[in-house]
Amino acid sequence: MGHFSELDMYLFGQATHYDIYNKLGAHPLKNGNKEGVCFDVWAPHAKRVWVIGDFNGWDENIHEMERLEPKEAGIYELFVEAAKPGQLYKYLIETANGEKLYKADPFASCAELRPGTASRIADLSKIKWSDKKWMDKRAETSQYEIPISIYEVHPGSWMRHPGRNDDGFYTYRELAKALTDYVKDMGYTHVELIGISEYPYDGSWGYQVTGYYAPTSRYGSPEDFAYFVNYLHRNNIGIILDWVPAHFPKDEYGLATFDGEALYEYPDLRMGEHPEWGTKIFNYGLNQVKNFLLGSALMWAEFYHIDGLRVDAVASMLYLDYGKKAGEWVANKYGENKNLEAVEFFRHLNTLLQGRNKGLMMIAEESTAWPQVTGGVEDSAYSLAFSYKWNMGWMHDFLDYMKLDPLYRKGSHNKMTFAMSYNSSENYILVLSHDEVVHLKCSMINKMPGLGHDKFANLMVGYAFMFGHPGKKLLFMGQDFGQLHEWDEKKELDWYLIDANPEHKNLQNYVRKLLHIYKANRSLFEWDRSWESFEWINADDAYRSIFSFVRKSRDGKNNLLFVCNFTPVKYDDYRVGVPEKKTYKLILNSEDEEFGGSGEERPVNYKAEESPCDNREYSIGYPLPAYGVAIFKY
C-alpha cells in the first residue's frame, strides 16, 4: 500500500484530514528496507507530473509520479530513494493542454531562501520539545482571565547585525535569546510575529504567502524555528503568528492555476481575484482547499506549539463585494454579499482548533460591524467563534483623538468614551499595530501634536488610557520607546535613540511600568468584557479633557483608579470622586523623574474625604500635572 491511502483520500475529500501535512508534501521514510523520500501532490487537472530536484540533476524525464487510484482524487505519489533531506525540488506538471508548469510544493515544510523558489526536503522528526510545562499550564488556564500584552514584531527589522554583506538578519536562535531578554524586561506576555509563513517578496511583509506549511528560511530552518518556540515557552512567553487564509499571490511557481486550471482559487474571476490587491482568493467551497488551510493552521498549533493565530483580512473573506465594484462580484444564494462558504470555513476552523488545543487563541483582524465575531457557533448562523477580535473601532477613534491639538480635543471627547458602549459585544484586543505606522501614516510619536516634549507627554497619557481601558493589549515594536521614523522592513529599529535622547529612554521606562502594572493587577485583565469590571468616575469632563475611571477585580480587592489629563494645563488642586471611603495608594505618577517628570515629592497615600465630587460622596485631592497621569490602588 502507498504512503497515501484511500482513507487519506476520503478524509481529504471531506476536509477532515487534520494531519494532512504528514501525508502530502515530501516525507523522508523507509519503504521496505530502502530509505528515501516519498513525494505526494494533489493535482487533479494534470495530465502527468514529475518530481525534479537536486537528487536527479533536475532531469525532467527520470522521476515521473504515479496517479493513485481512485484517479479522480488527483493524488500523485513517488518514492525516490536518491532523495535526501536538505535537497531542493519542484513538481513539473504537464497540463491538460500540454503546457509545462514548474511548481513549488504547496505542502513543503521548508523552502529555498528567496529569490530562489524551490522547495526543500526537511526531516522534521529530529525536532524535540521541552515546553510541556508551558503547554500544560496553557491548557488549564482560561485565556480570558490572564494578562495578555502582545509585542508585535517583524523579525527581519527588529534588530540586525550591522556591517554584513547579507541582510544581517538575526537567526531564529539569535532572535530567541535577544527577544526573550527584551520582552521579559519590558513585561510583555506574548510575542506576535509578522511574516513567518514562507513568502517571496520582502515588501509584502509576509502577507502574500507561498508556503503555508513552511517557516520562512530567511531566519533559518524548521528546527531553528522550533528552537525559538521552545525557548520562549520555557521563559513563559506566548507566541502568536500572523496567518493569511484570505488570499495568495499569483507568482508562477505558487498556488495560482496550480495544475493548469483554477484549483486553490475560485474559478470564476469575480469570486477568485482581488482587483485591488492583485491576488487570488481561496475557494472556500472546495473541501480539499479547506483542508489545505485547516491543515496549515493545525500544523502551526499542534506541530509547532503556537499559542495563537491572528487571522489577517477577515473582512475580505466575509464579504463577496470587498474592494470590488458593481459587476465585479457574485451575490450568494440569498442575493446578499456574505460569503457563506467563508463563514462556514471560519466556524469549522475555530471550533476545530480551539476544541483540539486548549488555550489556543484565534484572533480576527476584522474591521466591520459583523456581529458575534467572537460568538459561539450556537449563538447564530453567522457567529464565527474566534477567541478575540482586534478592536479597530477603538484604534481609529483613539488615534483621531490623539492627533488633535489639545485645544480641540474637547469637541471630540466622545471618541474616547464610545468604545465602552460596545465593549461587552465581543472579546477585544486593543491594537496599535504595524498598520498604523506605515504608508505615510507617521510613527506613533509623530502622530502626536506639538513639538519635542509635548509629543512624548501626549503619547504617555494615551498609553495610560489604553492600558486602563478594558481589552487585551498590542503594541508594535518601536512604539514603546518612540521610534521616530515610519516602520521600514528593510532596516532595524532606531535603537540608538534610547541612549541618544533621554526622552526616548523615559518613554520606554514609562511603558515598562505600565506593562508591569497591567500584569500584576487582576482588575486590569480578569473580566474585560464585563461591565462590572469598569466604572466611569467622570466620562463627561470634555472642557478640561480629563478622564477618570475605575477598574475593578472580581473580589473587590486591589481595584485601580485612573486619572488621565489630555491637555498641557496643570491643576494644583484637582479633585476626583472616589467610590469608597478608603485610602488610595499612588502606584504611578507620570511626574516621576524616571519618566522625565519634575521628580517633585508626592504623598503615596490619599485618604478619601467627605467632600462631594463627580456625583459621589467622597473624593481625594491631588495636584494633577500638565498631561498628567495618576494611577491609584485601593
C-alpha positions in Angstrom: 0.0 0.0 0.0 1.2 3.5 -0.8 2.1 6.2 1.6 -1.2 8.0 0.7 -4.1 5.5 1.3 -7.7 5.5 0.2 -8.7 6.6 3.7 -6.4 9.6 3.3 -8.1 10.5 0.1 -11.6 10.1 1.6 -10.7 12.3 4.6 -9.0 14.9 2.4 -12.1 15.0 0.2 -14.3 15.6 3.3 -12.0 18.4 4.6 -11.4 16.3 7.8 -7.8 15.1 7.2 -6.4 17.0 10.1 -2.8 15.9 9.9 -2.7 16.2 6.1 0.8 17.7 6.5 2.1 14.3 7.4 0.9 12.9 4.1 1.1 15.5 1.3 4.5 17.0 0.6 7.9 15.5 0.9 8.5 13.0 3.7 11.7 11.1 4.5 10.7 7.5 5.3 11.6 3.8 4.8 10.0 1.8 2.0 10.7 -1.8 3.0 14.5 -1.8 3.7 15.1 1.3 1.4 15.4 4.8 2.8 14.4 7.8 0.7 11.7 10.4 0.4 8.1 10.0 -0.6 6.6 12.8 -2.6 2.8 13.4 -2.7 1.0 16.2 -4.5 -2.7 17.0 -5.3 -3.1 18.0 -9.0 -6.4 16.6 -10.3 -6.4 18.5 -13.6 -2.8 17.5 -14.5 -2.1 15.1 -17.4 1.3 14.0 -15.9 3.5 15.0 -13.0 7.3 14.6 -12.4 9.4 15.5 -9.4 12.7 17.2 -10.3 15.5 18.3 -8.0 19.0 18.0 -6.7 18.7 14.2 -6.4 18.2 13.8 -10.2 20.2 16.8 -11.6 16.8 18.5 -12.3 16.3 16.0 -15.1 12.7 16.2 -16.3 12.5 12.6 -17.5 13.6 10.5 -14.6 11.0 10.6 -11.8 7.5 10.5 -13.2 4.9 10.3 -10.4 2.1 7.7 -10.3 -1.5 8.8 -10.2 -3.1 6.8 -7.4 -6.4 5.0 -7.5 -9.1 6.2 -7.5 -7.7 8.6 -10.1 -10.4 11.2 -9.6 -8.9 12.0 -6.3 -6.0 13.6 -8.2 -3.2 12.4 -5.9 0.3 11.8 -7.4 2.9 9.9 -5.5 6.5 8.7 -5.9 9.1 7.3 -3.6 12.6 8.4 -4.5 15.5 6.5 -2.9 18.1 9.1 -4.1 16.4 12.0 -2.4 17.7 13.3 0.9 16.8 16.0 3.5 18.3 19.3 2.6 17.9 18.8 -1.2 15.8 21.2 -3.3 12.9 20.1 -5.5 9.9 21.2 -7.6 7.0 19.5 -9.3 6.9 19.6 -13.1 3.2 19.5 -14.1 2.1 18.8 -17.6 -1.3 20.4 -18.0 -4.3 19.1 -19.9 -3.3 21.2 -23.0 0.4 20.1 -22.8 1.9 23.2 -21.1 4.7 22.6 -18.6 4.5 24.2 -15.2 7.3 24.3 -12.6 5.7 24.4 -9.1 6.9 24.6 -5.6 5.3 22.1 -3.2 2.2 23.6 -1.6 2.7 21.3 1.4 6.5 21.8 1.7 7.8 22.1 5.2 10.8 24.1 4.1 11.7 26.4 1.2 14.8 27.7 -0.6 15.9 31.2 0.5 14.5 33.9 -1.7 15.0 34.8 -4.5 15.1 31.0 -5.1 11.7 29.4 -5.4 12.2 25.7 -5.0 11.0 23.6 -2.0 13.5 21.9 0.3 13.2 18.4 1.8 13.2 18.6 5.6 13.3 15.9 8.2 11.0 17.2 11.0 11.4 14.0 13.0 14.5 15.4 14.7 12.6 18.2 16.4 12.3 17.7 20.1 10.1 19.7 22.5 10.8 20.7 26.1 7.9 23.0 26.8 5.5 20.6 28.4 5.1 22.7 31.5 4.1 25.7 29.4 1.6 23.7 27.2 0.0 22.0 30.3 -0.4 25.3 32.1 -1.9 26.9 28.9 -4.5 24.1 28.7 -5.5 24.6 32.3 -5.9 28.4 32.2 -8.8 30.5 30.8 -7.2 32.8 28.2 -9.8 35.4 29.1 -8.7 35.7 32.7 -5.0 36.2 32.2 -3.0 39.3 31.3 -2.3 39.4 27.5 0.0 42.2 26.4 1.4 41.5 22.9 4.6 42.7 21.4 4.1 42.7 17.6 7.4 42.0 15.9 8.7 41.8 12.3 11.8 39.6 12.9 13.8 41.0 9.9 13.6 44.6 11.1 13.5 44.3 14.9 17.3 44.1 15.2 20.0 43.4 12.6 23.7 42.6 12.6 25.5 45.7 11.3 28.1 45.7 8.6 27.3 42.4 7.0 27.0 41.8 3.2 23.8 39.8 3.6 20.7 41.2 5.1 22.2 40.9 8.6 19.1 39.1 9.9 19.1 37.6 13.3 18.5 33.8 13.0 15.6 32.2 14.9 18.1 31.1 17.5 19.6 34.5 18.0 16.2 36.1 18.0 15.0 33.7 20.7 17.6 35.0 23.2 17.6 38.7 22.3 13.8 38.9 22.1 13.2 37.0 25.3 15.5 39.3 27.2 13.7 42.4 25.9 10.2 41.0 26.4 10.9 39.8 29.9 12.5 43.1 30.9 9.6 45.2 29.5 6.9 42.9 30.8 5.0 41.8 27.7 3.3 38.4 27.9 3.2 37.4 24.3 5.1 38.0 21.0 3.2 38.2 17.7 5.4 37.5 14.7 4.8 39.1 11.3 5.8 37.1 8.2 6.7 33.6 9.3 4.9 31.5 6.7 7.2 31.5 3.6 6.8 34.3 1.1 8.7 35.6 -1.9 8.7 39.4 -1.6 10.1 41.2 1.5 8.0 44.2 0.8 4.8 42.2 1.3 5.9 41.7 5.0 4.7 38.1 4.7 1.1 38.9 3.8 1.4 37.3 0.4 2.2 33.7 1.3 3.5 30.9 -0.9 4.5 28.4 1.8 1.6 27.8 4.2 3.4 24.9 5.9 7.0 26.3 6.0 8.6 28.8 8.4 10.4 31.3 6.2 14.0 30.3 5.5 15.2 33.9 5.9 16.0 33.2 9.6 16.9 29.5 9.5 15.5 26.0 9.3 12.3 24.4 10.7 14.5 23.1 13.6 15.7 26.6 14.3 12.1 27.9 14.4 11.1 25.1 16.8 14.0 26.1 19.0 12.7 29.7 19.0 9.2 28.5 20.1 10.7 26.2 22.8 13.0 28.9 24.1 10.2 31.5 24.5 7.9 28.9 26.1 10.5 27.9 28.6 10.7 31.6 29.5 6.9 31.9 29.9 6.3 33.9 26.8 3.5 33.0 24.4 3.8 33.1 20.6 1.2 34.3 18.2 1.6 34.1 14.4 0.0 36.1 11.6 -1.9 33.6 9.3 -3.3 34.6 5.9 -6.1 32.4 4.6 -7.7 35.4 2.7 -5.6 35.4 -0.5 -2.4 34.3 -2.2 -0.1 35.8 -4.8 0.0 35.0 -8.5 3.7 34.0 -8.6 4.0 31.4 -11.4 5.7 28.8 -9.1 3.0 29.1 -6.4 -0.6 28.1 -5.9 -2.2 30.1 -8.7 -3.6 27.8 -11.6 -1.6 25.1 -9.9 -2.3 22.2 -12.3 -3.2 24.3 -15.3 -6.6 25.3 -14.0 -8.0 27.1 -11.0 -7.5 24.7 -8.1 -6.8 26.5 -4.9 -8.7 29.6 -6.1 -12.4 30.1 -7.2 -12.6 29.5 -11.0 -14.9 32.5 -11.5 -12.6 35.6 -11.6 -15.4 37.6 -9.9 -15.0 35.3 -6.9 -11.4 34.3 -7.3 -9.5 37.6 -7.6 -9.0 40.7 -5.5 -8.8 43.5 -8.1 -7.2 45.9 -5.6 -4.6 43.6 -4.3 -3.8 41.6 -7.5 -4.1 38.4 -5.6 -6.1 35.2 -5.8 -8.9 34.2 -3.4 -9.1 30.7 -1.9 -12.1 28.5 -2.9 -13.6 28.0 0.5 -16.3 25.9 -1.0 -13.9 23.1 -2.2 -13.2 20.6 0.6 -9.6 19.9 -0.4 -8.8 23.7 -0.3 -10.5 24.0 3.1 -8.4 21.0 4.2 -5.2 22.7 2.9 -5.9 25.7 5.1 -7.2 23.8 8.1 -4.1 21.6 7.9 -1.8 24.6 7.9 -3.5 26.1 10.9 -3.3 22.8 12.8 0.3 22.3 11.9 1.3 25.7 13.4 -0.8 25.0 16.5 -0.1 21.3 17.0 3.3 20.6 15.5 5.0 24.0 16.2 3.1 24.6 19.6 2.0 28.1 18.5 -0.3 29.7 21.1 -2.4 31.8 18.8 -3.1 32.6 15.2 -4.0 36.2 14.2 -6.1 35.8 11.0 -5.4 38.6 8.6 -8.0 40.4 6.5 -11.1 38.5 7.8 -13.5 41.1 6.3 -12.1 40.5 2.8 -13.2 36.9 3.2 -16.6 37.5 4.7 -17.9 40.0 2.1 -18.1 38.9 -1.6 -18.0 42.6 -2.7 -15.0 43.5 -0.6 -12.9 46.0 -2.6 -15.0 45.4 -5.7 -17.2 47.5 -7.9 -20.7 46.6 -9.3 -20.3 43.7 -11.8 -17.0 42.5 -10.2 -18.7 40.2 -7.7 -21.4 37.5 -7.4 -24.1 37.5 -4.8 -24.8 34.5 -2.6 -27.9 32.3 -3.0 -29.9 34.8 -0.9 -28.8 37.7 -3.1 -26.5 39.1 -0.3 -22.9 40.0 -0.1 -22.0 37.5 2.6 -19.6 34.7 1.6 -21.4 31.8 3.2 -18.6 29.4 2.4 -16.1 31.6 4.2 -18.5 31.8 7.2 -18.7 28.0 7.3 -14.9 27.8 7.0 -14.3 30.1 10.0 -16.8 28.2 12.1 -15.1 24.9 11.2 -11.6 26.4 11.7 -12.2 28.0 15.1 -14.2 25.2 16.7 -11.7 22.6 15.4 -8.5 24.4 16.5 -9.8 25.5 19.9 -11.5 22.2 20.6 -8.3 20.2 19.9 -5.9 22.8 21.5 -7.0 24.1 24.9 -6.0 27.7 25.5 -5.2 28.4 21.8 -6.2 31.9 20.7 -7.8 32.5 17.4 -7.8 36.3 16.7 -9.7 38.1 14.0 -8.4 41.2 12.3 -12.0 42.2 11.3 -12.7 45.8 10.5 -16.5 45.9 10.1 -19.5 45.6 12.4 -20.0 41.8 11.6 -22.0 40.6 14.6 -20.6 37.9 17.0 -17.1 37.5 15.6 -16.3 36.0 19.0 -19.7 34.5 19.5 -20.1 30.7 19.8 -21.4 28.7 16.8 -24.6 28.1 18.7 -25.3 31.8 19.1 -26.3 32.4 15.4 -25.8 31.1 11.9 -23.2 33.9 11.3 -21.3 33.7 14.6 -17.6 33.0 13.8 -16.3 31.5 17.1 -13.0 33.5 17.2 -11.5 33.9 20.7 -10.7 37.6 20.1 -11.3 40.4 17.7 -8.9 43.3 17.1 -10.8 46.5 18.2 -10.2 48.5 15.0 -13.0 51.0 16.0 -11.3 51.8 19.3 -8.0 52.2 17.5 -9.4 54.7 14.9 -11.2 56.7 17.5 -8.2 56.8 19.8 -5.8 57.9 17.1 -8.2 60.5 15.7 -8.4 62.0 19.2 -4.7 61.8 20.0 -3.7 63.6 16.7 -5.8 66.6 17.7 -4.3 69.8 19.2 -5.3 69.6 22.9 -7.2 72.8 22.4 -9.7 71.0 20.1 -10.0 67.7 22.0 -13.0 68.8 23.9 -15.0 68.7 20.7 -14.1 65.0 20.2 -14.4 63.8 23.8 -16.8 61.1 22.9 -14.2 59.4 20.7 -12.5 58.2 23.9 -15.7 57.1 25.6 -17.6 55.5 22.7 -15.8 52.1 22.8 -17.2 51.3 26.2 -20.7 51.4 24.8 -20.0 48.2 22.8 -17.2 46.7 24.9 -19.4 43.8 26.0 -20.3 42.7 22.5 -17.0 40.9 21.7 -13.7 39.8 23.3 -11.5 42.6 22.2 -7.7 43.3 21.8 -6.8 47.0 21.7 -4.3 47.3 19.0 -1.7 49.9 17.9 -0.2 47.6 15.2 2.3 47.9 12.3 -0.6 49.0 10.0 -0.7 52.4 11.9 2.9 53.3 11.3 3.3 52.7 7.5 2.2 54.2 4.2 2.9 57.8 5.3 0.7 57.5 8.4 3.7 58.6 10.6 5.3 56.8 13.5 3.2 56.7 16.7 5.3 59.6 18.3 5.0 61.7 15.2 1.2 61.4 15.2 1.1 63.4 18.4 0.6 67.1 18.3 3.1 69.7 19.4 6.9 69.7 19.3 9.5 67.8 21.2 8.5 67.1 24.8 4.8 67.7 24.1 4.8 64.7 21.7 6.2 62.4 24.4 3.8 63.7 27.0 0.8 63.1 24.7 1.8 59.6 23.9 2.4 58.8 27.6 -1.1 59.9 28.7 -2.5 58.0 25.6 -0.8 54.8 26.6 -2.0 55.0 30.2 -5.6 55.4 28.9 -5.1 52.3 26.7 -3.7 50.2 29.5 -6.5 51.1 31.8 -9.2 50.5 29.2 -10.8 47.0 29.1 -9.4 44.7 26.4 -6.1 42.8 25.9 -3.2 45.0 24.6 -1.0 45.0 21.5 1.9 47.4 20.7 4.1 47.2 17.6 7.8 47.2 18.1 9.4 50.6 18.4 6.2 52.2 19.8 7.4 51.6 23.4 10.4 53.9 23.0 9.1 56.4 20.4 10.6 55.2 17.1 10.7 58.4 15.0 10.7 57.0 11.5 7.8 55.1 10.0 8.5 51.4 10.1 10.7 50.2 7.2 11.1 46.4 6.8 14.5 46.9 5.2 16.3 48.2 8.3 16.3 47.7 12.1 14.6 49.9 14.6 16.4 53.1 15.7 17.6 51.6 19.0 20.3 54.3 19.2 17.6 56.8 20.2 17.3 55.3 23.7 20.8 56.3 24.5 20.9 59.4 22.3 17.9 61.2 23.8 16.7 60.8 27.4 13.0 61.4 26.3 13.1 58.0 24.4 14.5 56.3 27.5 11.9 58.0 29.7 9.1 56.8 27.4 10.5 53.3 27.5 10.7 53.3 31.3 7.1 54.5 31.4 5.7 51.8 29.1 7.7 49.2 31.1 6.0 50.5 34.2 2.5 50.3 32.6 3.2 46.7 31.4 4.3 45.6 34.8 1.3 47.3 36.5 -1.0 45.6 33.9 0.5 42.2 34.5 0.4 42.5 38.3 -3.2 43.6 38.8 -6.1 41.3 38.2 -8.6 44.1 37.9 -7.0 45.0 34.5 -7.5 41.7 32.8 -9.6 39.1 34.6 -13.0 40.1 33.3 -12.5 42.6 30.5 -15.8 42.0 28.8 -18.0 42.6 31.9 -19.4 46.0 32.6 -18.8 45.1 36.3 -15.1 45.4 35.7 -15.3 49.1 34.7 -16.8 52.2 36.0 -16.5 55.8 34.8 -15.9 58.3 37.6 -16.2 61.2 35.2 -16.7 60.5 31.5 -18.0 64.0 30.8 -15.2 66.4 31.6 -14.9 67.4 28.0 -13.9 71.0 28.8 -10.8 70.0 30.7 -10.3 66.8 28.6 -9.7 64.8 31.7 -11.0 61.2 32.0 -11.3 59.3 35.3 -12.4 55.7 35.7 -12.1 52.6 37.9 -11.1 49.1 37.0 -12.5 46.5 39.5 -11.4 43.0 40.4 -14.0 40.2 41.0 -13.3 40.0 44.7 -13.3 43.8 45.2 -9.7 43.9 46.3 -6.8 45.9 44.7 -9.0 48.0 42.4 -7.4 50.7 40.4 -8.4 54.4 39.8 -7.1 56.1 36.7 -6.9 59.9 36.1 -5.7 61.0 32.6 -5.2 64.6 31.7 -5.1 65.2 27.9 -4.1 68.9 28.0 -1.0 70.8 28.9 -2.9 72.5 31.8 -1.9 71.6 35.3 -4.3 71.6 38.3 -2.7 72.1 41.7 -5.9 71.3 43.5 -7.5 68.7 41.2 -10.2 66.7 42.9 -11.6 63.4 41.8 -14.6 61.5 43.2 -13.9 58.0 44.6 -16.3 55.0 45.1 -15.5 54.2 48.7 -14.2 55.8 51.9 -10.7 54.2 51.7 -7.1 55.0 51.4 -5.9 55.4 47.8 -2.3 54.4 47.1 -0.5 56.2 44.3 1.2 53.5 42.2 2.0 55.5 39.0 2.8 59.2 38.9 3.8 60.5 35.4 5.8 63.2 37.1 8.4 60.7 38.4 11.9 61.5 37.4 12.4 58.1 35.6 9.7 59.2 33.2 11.2 62.7 32.6 9.0 64.5 35.1 10.0 67.1 37.7 10.5 64.4 40.3 8.7 66.5 42.8 7.9 64.6 46.0 4.3 63.4 46.4 2.5 61.6 49.2 1.9 57.9 48.4 -1.4 57.5 50.3 -4.5 59.7 49.9 -7.4 59.3 52.3 -10.9 59.8 50.9 -12.5 62.9 52.3 -16.2 63.5 52.8 -16.2 66.1 50.0 -18.7 65.6 47.2 -17.3 65.4 43.7 -18.2 63.7 40.4 -21.7 62.9 41.9 -20.0 60.9 44.7 -20.0 61.5 48.4 -16.2 61.0 48.8 -13.2 62.4 46.9 -9.5 62.8 47.0 -7.4 65.9 46.1 -4.3 65.6 44.0 -2.0 68.0 42.2 -2.6 66.9 38.6 0.3 67.9 36.2 0.0 69.0 32.6 -0.6 65.8 30.6 -0.6 64.2 34.0 -1.4 60.5 34.7 -2.1 59.1 38.2 -3.0 55.5 39.0 -4.2 54.7 42.5 -4.8 51.3 44.1 -7.5 50.8 46.7 
